[in-house]
Amino acid sequence: MGRKSRSEPRAERRLLELVGDVCGLLDNDELRYGLLEAIRRALPSDYASLNEVGPGPEDIVALIRPESQPETFLGWARHAHENPLLQYYQRTQNGLAVRFSDFITSEELHATALYKEVYAPMGVEYQLAFTLPAGPRQVIAIALSRGDRDYSDAERDFANSARPFLIQAYLNAIAFKAARAGADGSLSTPLVEALLTVGLTPREAQALRLVALGRSNHHVARTLGISHRTVGKHLERAFRKLDVGDRSTAAARVWELAGAGAEPLPLPPISTAPGSMAVGQAENGLLGPGGRVAGS
């Protein structure tokens, strides 16, 4: 059996530190900022950003650490769809970590308006990104950027190892917010209504909605006041009615049935956070100093 390289224990420690940094972050803003700062420590980068990109040019939002200038947000809003990593995610729905250099040469990148208006002023030459759960026709991605060197295969592999834990932290925050609002078991949500229209019973729809929001069977049972066994029966019948075989496919089907924007993930839009901006806010002059949303 081969020996582990010296770098492997270090990577394992960094992964444990990263997971420890984010696993207890349940408040929305704490999670966003904490996640970006933690991933920057684990994978040293000049910038870390949380980006939401929808189907239209007005559906683009970014939260950048450290904070950037308003011109950066405006350029990103205008040219985000030129980003080769975003194009890859939209084409394949594969959320694993990828790099600029996997798809585009430096010369090709430098020829884009995105580079000239956004990345060149920031000093960014290299980027690594991966996605988080999102609704239909939406991409939510963590992007790491720097100017001095490309991200190595080992750093890409580290991001892919960390991604499931970061997704779970994100889903935990969603579940925590829903539970705190006391709305987890509600029958009056668009997701439940969409499921009722395709033949699910109210209880099946409630259980499957919670699965789509990232809840475990244990949490579903506790929220709905039913046994773990009953949850399994509800989900088994719901999966059969939707012709799906696993939780992730079922969750995707729920969002598809509800339609884009029918019931967004319950974290507030990141444009409400300091240091973030949506294209409409920039065009309407709603930014304060340093790229902050006015009034935040």
C-alpha positions, -999 to +999 in steps of 0.1 A: +000+000+000+014+034-010+021+061+016+001+093+018+019+123+006+028+151+031+002+173+014-027+149+021-028+153+059-025+191+054-055+190+030-075+169+054-068+194+082-078+223+060-110+205+051-118+199+088-111+235+096-133+247+068-162+224+078-158+236+114-159+272+103-192+269+085-212+241+101-226+262+129-235+292+107-273+293+106-281+330+103-284+340+066-258+367+065-234+349+089-235+319+066-228+340+035-199+360+049-186+331+070-186+307+040-168+332+018-141+340+044-136+304+053-132+292+017-107+321+011-086+308+040-088+272+028-080+281-008-060+314-007-076+338-032-078+375-039-116+374-040-144+351-031-179+357-044-214+342-041-232+348-074-268+343-083-275+342-120-310+338-135-322+335-170-323+373-178-297+401-175-317+416-147-315+384-127-279+387-117-266+394-081-232+391-065-217+393-030-180+398-031-154+396-004-135+418+000-160+444-011-156+457-046-165+489-064-199+496-079-183+495-114-174+459-107-210+449-101-222+468-131-197+451-154-205+417-139-242+423-145-236+433-181-212+405-190-218+376-165-231+353-193-197+355-210-181+336-181-170+302-194-177+285-160-213+298-159-218+287-195-205+252-185-229+250-156-259+262-176-251+237-204-243+206-182-260+212-148-227+197-134-219+217-103-184+203-096-155+227-094-139+238-126-114+265-137-110+291-164-081+271-178-103+240-183-122+259-210-104+290-222-069+303-229-056+335-214-057+351-248-093+342-253-102+354-218-084+387-224-105+393-255-138+393-237-156+423-224-160+405-191-123+405-186-117+440-198-145+456-176-144+433-146-114+410-142-086+432-155-094+461-131-096+436-103-063+419-113-080+386-118-065+361-142-077+328-128-109+315-114-123+283-097-160+279-091-186+254-081-224+256-075-248+253-046-285+241-048-307+264-068-342+266-083-349+260-120-331+282-145-309+296-118-272+292-109-259+299-074-221+296-074-191+302-052-163+316-073-127+321-061-104+344-081-068+354-080-041+370-103-008+354-095-013+317-103-038+292-116-057+268-093-040+235-092-056+201-096-052+195-059-070+228-051-098+218-075-100+184-058-101+201-024-131+223-036-149+192-047-143+175-014-155+205+005-186+211-017-209+185-001-203+200+033-208+235+021-241+224+004-252+209+037-244+241+056-264+260+030-294+236+033-291+238+071-295+275+070-325+272+047-341+246+071-333+268+101-349+298+086-380+279+076-383+263+110-378+297+128-405+312+106-428+283+117-438+276+081-422+242+075-455+223+075-477+248+058-501+236+031-504+271+016-471+272-003-466+271-041-445+240-038-472+221-020-499+234-044-479+223-074-475+188-060-512+185-052-520+192-089-500+161-100-519+137-077-499+138-044-519+137-012-516+167+011-493+148+035-472+134+006-468+170-007-458+183+027-432+157+032-418+160-003-417+198+000-395+195+030-372+171+012-369+196-016-358+222+010-330+199+022-347+183+053-339+148+065-366+122+071-360+127+109-368+164+105-398+158+083-412+134+109-406+158+137-421+188+118-452+170+106-457+151+138-456+116+122-434+086+126-402+080+106-418+050+091-448+070+079-425+096+063-408+068+044-442+055+031-453+091+021-420+096+002-422+061-014-456+069-028-446+104-039-415+091-057-437+066-075-462+092-086-434+115-099-416+086-115-383+094-097-360+071-078-340+092-054-342+123-032-321+146-054-341+138-085-373+142-066-362+176-053-353+187-088-387+176-100-404+196-072-387+228-083-395+220-119-432+215-112-433+247-091-417+267-119-390+293-118-395+317-089-427+301-076-412+295-042-376+305-041-352+289-016-361+306+016-329+325+021-335+362+013-318+373-020-282+380-015-288+415-028-301+424+006-267+418+022-240+446+026-214+445-001-237+429-027-257+443-056-282+435-083-281+451-117-314+470-110-299+485-078-269+497-096-288+513-124-311+531-100-283+545-079-291+525-047-255+519-037-238+536-009-200+540-004-178+510-011-204+490-030-228+487-001-266+486-007-279+519+005-297+516+038-281+483+047 
